Amino acid sequence: MTTFFDLESYTIGTLLIVLFVLASVGGVFIVRKHPFLDRLRPYHDVSGNIFSVAGTLYAVLLGLVVVDAMQTFQTARLTVERESEALSNLFMMAHRLPEKEAHRIEKLCASYAREVTEHEWPLMTEGAVHETSRILAKDLLQAIAGVEPDTDNLRAIYPIMLEQSVELRDQRRMRTSLATYDLPAIEWFVLCAGAVMTVVFTYLFRMDSLRVQVMMTGMIALLIALNLYLVVLFARPFSGDLHIDPGPFLTDLRIFEEAGTPPP
């Protein structure tokens, strides 16, 4: 979500939540000055039932969107771990190959991990993908596919390496898709419009105690704002203050360096 300020920042998010709650509470003071609320008292029973149905519908919608966003975040985390694990497995199994092929695959693994952590990860915060990393992943797959399993040892390990290389490609594709994904604008419009209408609906009920009405409206507004902010935080797993870091790939790089892999 690219805007003129960072919605995924904890500071900005907290400020927006406070402003939404204050605006919602302020609306109570403004509306209570109008006498038409007294004329609505006979309809409170009917209005209460309508508000219950509308509030339930919005709560279900918002809850489903929050759960979907959290599942997206968890899927992205697992995708990164599986991709880095496949890369590490390829590096370790490359030791069983002839020296020339092993040297090339090890260098490609190290180059890929370095490109992902140093160049592609910063781009993913903006919803972009690094082309060099994609080319390295393709070269790694081609290098493994080009190995000739001419011994019993290679025939045993070669299918596993092919499987891991395909796993690396599939998980990379999943990761880049999640990095470039964002909630559609129409979905944000429905969520925000529903939040405003839900809060405004509470103004139609004039309670004898202003303090109680302010407190109830404030709690409803706070609950809605917090859930909307969860969607903001979790919908884009690789950007914002709450994000997935390239820790698994950094671990791979340490393993590669300890193994004495020549620099790419």
C-alpha positions in Angstrom: 0.0 0.0 0.0 2.0 3.0 -1.3 0.7 6.3 -0.1 2.2 9.7 0.9 2.6 8.4 4.4 3.4 4.9 5.6 0.2 3.3 6.8 2.2 0.2 7.8 4.2 2.1 10.4 3.2 1.5 14.0 3.4 5.2 14.7 1.2 6.3 11.8 -1.2 3.4 12.4 -1.6 4.4 16.1 -2.2 8.0 15.2 -4.9 7.1 12.6 -6.6 4.8 15.1 -6.7 7.5 17.7 -8.0 10.0 15.1 -10.8 7.6 14.0 -11.9 7.0 17.6 -11.9 10.7 18.4 -13.8 11.6 15.3 -16.4 8.9 16.1 -16.8 10.2 19.6 -17.0 13.8 18.4 -19.9 12.8 16.2 -21.8 11.8 19.3 -21.6 15.3 20.7 -22.5 16.9 17.4 -25.6 14.7 16.7 -27.0 14.9 20.2 -27.5 18.6 19.8 -30.2 17.9 17.2 -33.8 17.3 18.4 -34.7 14.8 15.8 -33.1 12.0 18.0 -36.0 12.4 20.4 -38.4 11.6 17.6 -36.6 8.4 16.9 -37.1 6.9 20.4 -40.4 5.1 19.4 -38.4 3.3 16.7 -35.5 2.1 18.8 -36.7 -1.5 18.9 -36.9 -1.7 15.2 -33.7 0.2 14.7 -31.9 -2.0 17.2 -32.8 -5.1 15.3 -31.6 -3.5 12.0 -28.4 -2.4 13.6 -27.8 -5.9 15.0 -28.2 -7.4 11.5 -26.1 -4.8 9.8 -23.4 -5.0 12.5 -23.3 -8.8 12.3 -22.9 -8.7 8.5 -20.0 -6.2 8.8 -18.4 -8.1 11.6 -18.4 -11.3 9.6 -17.0 -9.5 6.5 -14.3 -7.8 8.5 -13.4 -11.0 10.4 -13.1 -13.0 7.2 -10.8 -10.3 5.7 -8.6 -10.3 8.8 -8.3 -14.0 8.9 -7.4 -14.1 5.2 -4.7 -11.4 5.7 -3.2 -13.3 8.6 -3.2 -16.5 6.6 -1.5 -14.7 3.8 1.2 -13.6 6.2 1.7 -17.1 7.6 1.8 -18.5 4.1 4.5 -16.0 3.1 6.6 -17.0 6.2 6.4 -20.7 5.4 7.2 -20.0 1.7 10.4 -18.2 2.6 11.4 -21.0 5.0 10.7 -23.7 2.3 12.6 -21.7 -0.4 15.6 -21.2 1.8 15.5 -24.9 2.9 15.4 -26.1 -0.7 18.4 -23.8 -1.5 20.4 -25.2 1.4 19.6 -28.8 0.4 20.8 -28.2 -3.1 24.0 -26.7 -1.8 24.7 -29.6 0.5 23.8 -32.3 -2.1 26.0 -30.5 -4.6 29.1 -31.9 -2.7 28.2 -35.3 -4.1 28.5 -34.2 -7.7 31.7 -34.1 -9.8 33.9 -31.1 -8.9 33.0 -29.0 -11.9 29.3 -29.3 -11.5 29.5 -29.0 -7.7 31.5 -25.8 -7.9 29.1 -24.2 -10.3 26.0 -25.1 -8.4 27.5 -24.0 -5.1 28.4 -20.6 -6.6 24.9 -20.2 -8.0 23.4 -21.1 -4.6 25.5 -18.5 -2.9 24.9 -15.9 -5.6 21.1 -16.4 -5.4 21.0 -16.1 -1.6 23.1 -12.9 -1.7 21.0 -11.3 -4.5 17.8 -12.2 -2.6 18.9 -10.7 0.7 20.8 -7.7 -0.6 18.8 -6.6 -3.6 15.4 -8.3 -4.0 14.2 -8.0 -0.4 14.3 -4.2 -0.4 12.4 -4.2 -3.7 9.7 -6.4 -2.3 8.8 -3.8 0.3 7.6 -1.7 -2.8 5.9 -4.7 -4.4 8.7 -5.3 -7.0 10.8 -8.2 -7.9 14.6 -8.3 -8.7 15.2 -9.6 -12.2 18.8 -10.8 -11.5 17.5 -13.1 -8.8 15.0 -14.6 -11.2 17.7 -15.3 -13.7 19.9 -16.9 -11.1 17.1 -19.2 -10.0 16.6 -20.2 -13.7 20.4 -20.8 -14.1 20.4 -22.9 -11.0 17.6 -25.1 -12.3 19.3 -25.5 -15.7 22.6 -26.3 -14.1 21.0 -29.2 -12.1 19.0 -30.4 -15.1 22.2 -30.5 -17.1 24.0 -32.9 -14.7 24.6 -36.4 -16.2 24.0 -39.1 -13.5 26.5 -41.6 -14.8 27.2 -43.3 -11.5 25.1 -45.2 -9.0 25.7 -42.4 -6.4 24.5 -39.7 -8.8 21.5 -41.8 -9.9 20.4 -42.0 -6.3 20.8 -38.3 -5.5 19.9 -36.7 -8.8 16.1 -37.1 -8.5 16.2 -35.5 -5.1 18.2 -32.6 -6.4 15.7 -32.1 -9.3 12.8 -32.2 -6.8 14.5 -29.6 -4.6 15.2 -27.3 -7.6 11.6 -27.5 -8.6 10.6 -26.8 -5.0 12.9 -23.7 -5.0 11.3 -22.5 -8.2 7.7 -23.0 -7.0 8.4 -21.4 -3.6 10.1 -18.4 -5.3 7.1 -18.0 -7.5 4.8 -18.0 -4.5 7.0 -15.5 -2.6 7.1 -13.0 -5.5 3.4 -13.3 -6.0 2.7 -12.6 -2.4 5.1 -9.7 -2.5 3.3 -8.0 -5.4 -0.2 -8.7 -4.1 -2.4 -6.1 -2.4 -6.0 -6.0 -1.4 -8.2 -4.6 -4.3 -9.3 -1.0 -3.9 -13.0 -2.0 -4.0 -12.4 -4.2 -1.0 -10.8 -1.4 1.0 -13.8 0.9 -0.1 -16.3 -1.6 1.3 -14.4 -2.1 4.5 -14.0 1.6 5.2 -17.6 2.5 4.1 -18.9 -0.3 6.4 -16.8 1.1 9.3 -18.2 4.6 8.8 -21.8 3.4 8.5 -21.5 1.2 11.6 -20.3 4.1 13.7 -22.9 6.5 12.3 -25.7 3.9 13.1 -24.8 4.2 16.8 -25.7 8.0 16.6 -29.4 7.1 16.0 -29.8 5.8 19.6 -29.9 8.6 22.1 -29.1 7.3 25.6 -29.9 9.2 28.7 -26.3 9.1 29.8 -23.9 10.9 27.5 -21.0 9.3 29.1 -22.3 5.8 28.5 -23.0 6.6 24.8 -19.6 8.1 24.3 -17.9 5.1 25.9 -19.9 2.6 23.8 -19.3 4.5 20.5 -15.6 4.8 21.4 -15.3 1.1 22.0 -17.0 0.2 18.8 -14.9 2.6 16.8 -11.7 1.3 18.5 -12.6 -2.3 17.8 -13.3 -1.6 14.1 -10.1 0.5 13.7 -7.9 -2.2 15.3 -9.3 -4.9 13.0 -8.8 -2.7 9.9 -5.2 -2.0 11.0 -4.6 -5.7 11.3 -5.6 -6.0 7.7 -3.1 -3.3 6.8 -0.3 -5.0 8.7 -0.8 -8.6 7.5 -2.1 -8.1 3.9 1.5 -7.2 2.7 3.9 -9.6 4.5 7.1 -8.1 3.2 6.6 -4.4 4.0 5.9 -2.2 7.0 7.0 -2.5 10.6 5.5 -5.9 10.8 7.2 -7.8 8.0 9.0 -11.1 7.2 12.8 -10.6 7.1 15.3 -12.6 5.0 16.6 -14.4 8.1 16.4 -18.0 6.6 18.5 -16.8 3.6 21.0 -15.1 5.8 21.4 -18.4 7.6 22.0 -20.1 4.3 24.7 -17.6 3.5 26.4 -18.3 6.8 26.3 -22.1 6.0 27.7 -21.4 2.5 30.5 -19.3 3.9 31.4 -21.8 6.5 31.6 -24.4 3.8 34.2 -22.3 2.0 32.2 -21.4 -1.1 34.2 -19.1 -3.4 32.6 -15.7 -3.8 30.4 -15.3 -6.8 
